[in-house]
Amino acid sequence: MRTDTRFEPLVTRRLLLRRSRSEDAEEISAYRSDPAVRRYQGWDRTDPTAVRASIEEMARRAPGEPGGWVQFSVEERSSGRLVGDVGLSSVDGEPGVVKVGYTIAPEFQGRGYATEAVGALVRYAFETLGADVVRAYADAENLPSIRVAEKVGMRLVERLEHRHGDRVWHGRRFERRRDDPPAAGPYGPEPPDAAWGR
Ligand SMILES: CC(C)(COP(=O)(O)OP(=O)(O)OC[C@H]1O[C@@H](n2cnc3c(N)ncnc32)[C@H](O)[C@@H]1OP(=O)(O)O)[C@@H](O)C(=O)NCCC(=O)NCCS
């Protein structure tokens, strides 16, 4: 896989994806601290100081570089407003695999922005970074996240159960391979009930 040391913002019909900057921390912290947004996310801290520190750490890494996440802020082109963030990360021990993550602020959800931004990120991972596989994980109950993965052409490849003490996390792993068709069926390889149930 390639490392992109000269990242240029990704421009879609309505959005612009650029590297996150320290100044984005307050806005990102505000929506990440919303209980509905953080419900299925693994962030330990969502306060501005922690978000800023994480942005600054990721800013030192180029997309495609091993070692962790790189984050992009998503701007609405018509207004310049920050509507969310997406990220990608290489996967230790699995060359050619890129993980993606995504968050859209509640007031901007339901407009297709996540699909548009993640679609651009998937294309970037294949075309610029030379990835073979793009992967996303979702909680089995996180239907909007699952839907976004499907809409960008990923398919359900694994059901996961991780035990944390006496609690069990039910997850789903979605993937799109470089030579997969642009979009799978409306709900991936399984009927909706099976794919979305537990
Ligand atoms: C997941 C998330 C990024 C989606 O953002 P978004 O911009 O609203 O997504 P889109 O508008 O592109 O698409 C959302 C899809 O989910 C569907 N959806 C929304 N709520 C749903 C629900 N309760 N049940 C089933 N589908 C639902 C929408 O109808 C849409 O699908 P459609 O186009 O087929 O109608 C956003 O909900 C979010 O930030 N959630 C919190 C953070 C998170 O959990 N991120 C994912 C972790 S991997």
The ligand as a Gaussian input file, in Angstrom:
#p B3LYP/6-31G(d) Opt

LIG

0 1
 C      -23.846000       6.526000      10.937000
 C      -23.917000       8.005000      10.549000
 C      -22.513000       8.511000      10.222000
 C      -24.811000       8.155000       9.304000
 O      -24.771000       9.519000       8.884000
 P      -25.838000      10.121000       7.834000
 O      -25.198000      11.275000       7.155000
 O      -27.129000      10.348000       8.492000
 O      -25.952000       8.885000       6.811000
 P      -26.695000       8.874000       5.381000
 O      -27.729000       9.958000       5.357000
 O      -25.648000       8.874000       4.317000
 O      -27.382000       7.425000       5.379000
 C      -28.041000       6.919000       6.533000
 C      -28.846000       5.707000       6.154000
 O      -29.274000       5.074000       7.362000
 C      -30.673000       4.949000       7.317000
 N      -31.182000       4.987000       8.689000
 C      -31.160000       6.016000       9.551000
 N      -31.739000       5.638000      10.712000
 C      -32.107000       4.344000      10.569000
 C      -32.728000       3.390000      11.405000
 N      -33.088000       3.698000      12.656000
 N      -32.975000       2.153000      10.919000
 C      -32.611000       1.813000       9.668000
 N      -31.980000       2.679000       8.827000
 C      -31.748000       3.920000       9.270000
 C      -31.141000       6.114000       6.485000
 O      -32.470000       5.925000       6.019000
 C      -30.108000       6.068000       5.369000
 O      -30.349000       5.010000       4.442000
 P      -31.185000       5.216000       3.068000
 O      -30.440000       6.223000       2.261000
 O      -31.207000       3.868000       2.465000
 O      -32.543000       5.736000       3.467000
 C      -24.551000       8.864000      11.689000
 O      -25.779000       8.287000      12.051000
 C      -23.651000       8.971000      12.908000
 O      -22.739000       9.790000      12.946000
 N      -23.895000       8.158000      13.926000
 C      -23.132000       8.240000      15.176000
 C      -21.699000       7.804000      15.012000
 C      -21.593000       6.369000      14.544000
 O      -22.230000       5.483000      15.112000
 N      -20.766000       6.157000      13.486000
 C      -20.563000       4.854000      12.885000
 C      -19.570000       4.068000      13.636000
 S      -18.817000       2.877000      12.544000

